[in-house]
């Protein structure tokens, strides 16, 4: 995510006319001229009176505004009011800022004339997900005869022949890439100067919603007929989606799905500073209830999201737990949408942070970045920190150093990681894989920014979430990773006892302690470069351990608990199918009346599932495992207790026992799919991480029963017995 006055991906248009600066529509042709630059102008603080004749007089905010308004070469757009510093805080107050347009030459002249004024470029921010697969290094481009023009027509439809309107089509060659979108008939035409079919290096198609993206390296394109591309429906990978609710692979990796249903973030306020949040969407309708529109100034403008980006982030943080679609981390938190995109600038970010301070927001998600530093934005973020506002910031998406404001010490900066079994082959997500990869299939994507400023990493590849008006899309970016951490931060603030005791005050100590807890909960991921992962991936069970220790297990009949655990072990291939079922005979089925898996080796391949052996290898015969999501109903319906000493914690399915969640271990000893690296069931294991206890059915059952005892101990049904003979 880089920032210039002219965005590279073309996704950010200049801000439309608003009440702050509306201009008449242009009817006649007008010559194209360089546009003026936008500046933030503030009076520098005067710590002491100047000696007579030794310095210019101090200026206040009103004087600065009048001075600029009276200048015919300056166009004043608006004023950001100044604010006093927090009582007892180290950060000083924030000066009044005038946002104005002028030429660079005139700004320099004003600097010389009024040295007591501070001038700073009001630069554009970027927010978009990864716009294209990375451009690979290659030799000098081939020499193409001048005047060569190639036109490519694309037809984007699904396997049933339904056209996909609004799909983004990106074509890359030796020169500049070309991008367009499909019309109502699913067709799009791209004309490229200086390119031939042989010079095209890649084609990427991203449907608006409901489908996986498509990426084709070195495509064989025709200039005389339609080039057909057929994306795969998300529902082909996740059976029943969106009618059935799913947990994202990233939520599983951070162990959200194993938290008890009572931890839902009630009482915490979260702000998404982004492109708005479309409240028409079922997963956002009753979740985002307030906000501010800093783009058009409309009272309800924050509830409209033309860019899709803010809605996607908001649903990761707090998507509704209604049994369908996706579910967020903090489903009962109060969510505010601060709309600054499209066209968001530093001044808009300052204004949005003022809103967060006034509304006593607890956690702010900043899925945005710039390649330029802003002292004024840095001062406002520090003022927010002193007011108890925790800013979680995306690192950036251009593959280089961490962007601003992620480089600031007072924020929590998040890099992205991916998982190889979270998406089908042939997608744009696959193009982001770079080595090395962990035994569980985790990797650091090409696009993520990196550096010593990275605090943690979080899932940011193929993140499934809500997009307007009522669809779902899998997007990439550190923009998608930051909401995972912001959602967890809300849960920690709501349920960790420290924030009802010594860190209950709204001050910088509260923010710093929150960030310390999140960093301390991380499971390290070894990619050979700590600057790509920081402390590692946050783990919800670790971060909320004190809250989990205070929970009382729900009373559960022993037969019911044993039945649920037996079903999970059977589905995972740890127990012979039909070996035991509460209230039934040996050999009966244990999957809702359906036939059992059939062998001890694991489940047969199903949509979104794979055999146990395949999980260990991170792939199936057909490529990467297309799983990564746990099916089930709303959080809170399951009654099985959680693992790892978390009484009352639910397992990896919500809403009944009809869906098993397989467990397996990769070479690194991690749990796959879905589990955080290093998070494994208790019990004896061999050198490669598999359960010990012999071979064959008898040995498998012995290991399974050892695991069952550990689960029952975690549920409080058995006492601790280190000398268990089964171990």
ABEGO torsion letter per residue (X at the ends): XBBBABBAAGABBBBBBBAABBBBBBABBBBBBBBBBBBBBBBBBBABBBBBGABBBBBBAAAAAAAAAABAABBBABBBBBBBBBBGBABBBBBBBBBBBBBAAAAAAAAAABAABBBBBBBBBBABBBABBBBBBBBBBBBBBBGBBBBBBBBBBBAAGBBBBGBBBBBBBABBBBBBBBBAAGBBBBBBBGBBAAABABBBBBBABGBBBBBBBGBBBBAABBBBBBBBBAAAABBGOAABBBBBAAAAAAGAAABBAABAGBGBBBBBBBAEBBAABAAAAAABABEBBAAAGBAAAAABBAAGAAAAAAAAAABBBAGBEBBBABAABBBBBBBAOBGBBAAAAAAAAAAAAAAGBABBBBBBBBABBBAAAAAAAAAAAAAGBBBBBBAEAAGBBBBOAAABAABBBBBBBBBAAABBBGBAAAAABBOBBBAAGBBBBAABBBEAABABBBBABGBBBBBOAABBBBBBEAAAAAAAAAAAAAAAAAABAAAABAAABBBAAAAAAAAAAAAAABBBBBAGBAAAAEAEBBBAAAAAAAAAAABBBBBBBAAAAAAAAAAAAAAAGABBBGABBBGBBBGBBABGGBBBAGBAAEBBBBBGBBBAAAAAAGBBAAEBBABGBBBEBBBGABABBBBGGBBGBBBABBGEAABBBBBBBBAAGBBOBGBBBGBBBBEBBBAAGBBBGEBEAAAAAAAAAAAAAAAAAAAGABBBBAABAAX
